[in-house]
Amino acid sequence: MSDKDNEEQVVKPGEDLSAKEAAEKYSSASPATGEQLKVVNDTLLSILKETSTSEGVDFFRLLLERLTGTLGFRYAMVAEIVDKEKRIAASLVYFANGRIIDNVTYDLAGTPCSDVAQGDLCIYPDNVREAFPEDKALKDLEIESYIGIPLVDSKGVVLGILNAFGTDPIEEVEFCRSIFTIFALRAGFELERLSFESERTRDAELLEAIMDNSPACIYIKDIDGRLLFVNKWPGTMPGIQGKYAIGLTDHDIMPHDVADSLRKNDLLTLESGSAQTFEEVLRQSDGTEQTFLSVKFPLPSMPGAICGISTDITERKRFEGSLVRADKLESIGRLAGGIAHDFNNVLLGVLGNASIAKAYLHSDHKVWSLLNDIEKAANRAKIVTRQLLTFSRGDVMIKELVEAGPLIYNRSKLLLNRHDISLDANLSDELWSVEVDEMMIGQVIEHIMLNAAHSMPEGGTVELSGSNVALAAGELPPLEAGKYVKINIKDNGTGIPVDIRPMLFDPFFTTKERASGLGLAVSYSITRKHGGSITVESILGQGATFSLYLPAVEVVPEQFTRGETKVSQEGK
């Protein structure tokens, strides 16, 4: 072989040849006979035939098997450039000694692939180890010859490398050049397609991950309102259960009135032709309601279809309601306190004058009984004014460290004994202690128990339970972060209608004919002044649960008993 033949031979990517042109170049570059030209064409057609129906890694595998078998190389590789800045390549298929072996990632620096990655076809017919002494792989494998060609995309950008290397010199240089030049075009196209599909798959997986981990329910409906897509939303949106809801409409999975409301919003979105925002209330089968903030918008690529993103804002609405209620009660409290103070002064005058008038009369005088009735009525009014003052500013509290269980149980038992109501108590001995005014908290328990008794006119059972809880900031407004004793008082009465629940703790609000409407308002005020709160949950027809939260003192009292009876018991 001449010195010229020993030199690296380069063909630019722009000089890629067709099968016919490659054969012509080969025949002109060497004194090829008709038989040699036929070998080139037969080889190309054979490889093309075997790889024409393959794609992806299968195509590269077949290509390398045929190339190594035809050209006599022991090693061949299709590699993708995975980091152009650091010049790192990773093999997609690595063929060695007649079989596919594990893929490798390698640094291009100091290897013959480095020049190929720059866009040149490189051929080292022999002595390639001497040309690249830093390439350890060439030395370890005792490589003598090398041929590599860049794999470019439709824009001419180098995506990867097709190469082959062996332990013997390359005898037919132009023959190898022709074969590699032809198949680099096909391999480059396949690598570009793989890269595009990989990128598309990566984007799809990214989008799917974002949607499936979104705190919102994301869905698509067609022109008839049928669900075409629902993400794997982790919430509890009524009726929406991922793929099982596909093909169904809102009327198939929700109450009729709710479905009508949702469909109306869908149609409004389509009519507007732009994104719309709605606050939608959905109702579960047990009557529980959830509030969603829904953003809906038409999909131009799907006429009549809309996409919706619905975020559960039930807790936010509850939080906002709690803040509004607290502000409202504070304002009402100031007003009630002022009225109660003035009214108390008037009552003092009434009581004082009635008492003086009685002093001038004998007890058998006909006016005496009238004055006595005036005093009784005025004293009852004083009780109301005292409740108003308690609600507005609270009496002076005398706090003591007490065991929550016995305090709650004893006051509950005392009240329910006067009604045909059973008490099923389950108060753990491990309840933390609380620092409270026993008389005031006893009053709170009595008001809640009385409310439960009134909801069960035919009798029933009140379930009393308690637990230790730790609340995070904002978890249960208006309570601060900290540890609390939670007392649940559950009745099996008529339940509380949804529309009146926000007014339960308003002063003078009552559904009873003979009641002041101050019991629950005063209870809430006392509890808040202790740093606690009261919440209510109810299902109409199934009763209500009042939950009393009191700040805890982490002192677990010794196991307490009432004679031989523990806290966990049932009685009347």
SULJO-V757121 format. One record per backbone hydrogen bond with DSSP energy under -0.5 kcal/mol. CO is the residue of the C=O (numbers start at 1). NH is the residue of the N-H. Records with the same first field share a line. If there is no record, write none. Layout:
CO->NH, NH
This chain:
2->6
3->7
4->7
9->123
11->121
12->15
13->16
18->22
19->23
20->24
21->25
22->26
23->27
24->28
25->29
26->30
27->32
30->32
33->37
34->38
35->39
36->40
37->41
38->42
39->43
40->44
41->45
42->46
43->47
44->48
45->49
46->50
47->51
48->52
51->54
55->58, 59
56->60
57->61
58->62
59->63
60->64
61->65
62->66
63->67
64->68
65->69
66->70
67->71
68->72
74->97
75->165
76->95
77->79, 163
78->92, 93
79->161
80->82, 90
83->87, 88
87->108
88->82, 83
89->106
90->80
93->78
94->101
95->76
96->99
99->96
101->94
104->91
106->89
108->111, 114
111->114
112->115, 116
113->117
114->118
115->118, 120
116->119
119->13
120->122
121->11
122->148
123->9, 125
124->146
125->170
127->131
128->132
130->133
132->135
134->136
135->139
136->140
137->141
138->143
139->142
144->128
145->166
146->124
147->164
148->122
149->162
150->152
151->159, 160
153->156
157->153
159->81
160->151
161->79, 163
162->149
163->77
164->147
165->75
166->144, 145
169->171
171->173
172->176
173->177
174->178
175->179
176->180
177->181
178->182
179->183
180->184
181->185
182->185, 186
183->187
184->188
185->189
186->190
187->191
188->192
189->193
190->194
191->195
192->196
193->197
194->198
195->199
196->200
197->201
198->202
199->203
200->204
201->205
202->206
203->207
204->208
205->209
206->210
207->211
208->212
209->213
211->214
215->312
216->218
217->310
218->231
219->308
220->228, 229
221->306
222->225
226->222
227->247
229->220
231->233
237->240
239->241
241->244
242->245
243->246
245->248
248->227
249->252, 253
250->253, 254
255->259
256->260
257->261
258->262
259->263
260->264
261->265
262->266
263->267
264->268
265->269
266->270
267->271
268->272
269->273, 274
276->296
278->280, 294
280->282, 292
282->290
284->287
288->284
290->282
291->313, 314
292->280, 294
293->311
294->278, 296
295->309
296->276
297->307
298->300
299->302
302->305
305->299
306->221
307->297
308->219
309->295, 311
310->217
311->293, 313
313->317
314->318
315->319
316->320
317->321
318->322
319->323
320->324
321->325
322->326
323->327
324->328
325->329
326->330
327->331
328->332
329->333
330->334
331->335
332->336
333->337
334->338
335->339
336->340
337->341
338->342
339->343
340->344
341->345
342->346
343->347
344->348
345->349
346->350
347->351
348->352
349->353
350->354
351->355
352->356
353->357
354->358
355->359
356->360
357->360
358->361
362->365
365->368, 369
366->370
367->371
368->372
369->373
370->374
371->375
372->376
373->377
374->378
375->379
376->380
377->381
378->382
379->383
380->384
381->385
382->386
383->387
384->388
385->389
386->390
387->391
388->392
389->393, 394
397->399
400->402, 436
402->404, 434
403->407
404->408
405->409
406->410
407->411
408->412
409->413
410->414
411->415
412->416
413->417
415->418
416->419, 421
419->421
420->460
422->424, 462
423->425, 571
424->464
425->569
426->428, 466
428->431
431->557
432->404
433->553
434->402, 436
436->400, 438
437->441
438->442
439->443
440->444
441->445
442->446
443->447
444->448
445->449
446->450
447->451
448->452
449->453
450->454
451->455
453->456
455->494
456->459
460->422
461->463, 492
462->424, 464
463->465, 490
464->426
465->488
467->486
469->484
471->482
472->475
476->479
479->474
482->471
483->552
484->469, 486
485->487, 550
486->467, 488
487->548
488->465, 490
489->546
490->463
494->541
497->500, 501
498->501, 502
500->503
501->504
503->506
506->509
508->510
513->515
517->508, 509
518->522
519->523
520->524
521->525
522->526
523->527
524->528
525->529
526->530
527->530, 532
528->531
533->549
535->547
537->545
539->542, 543
543->539
544->491
545->537, 547
546->489, 548
547->535, 549
548->487, 550
549->533
550->485
551->435
552->554
553->433, 555
555->433, 557
561->563
562->564, 565
564->566
565->562
567->569
569->425
571->423
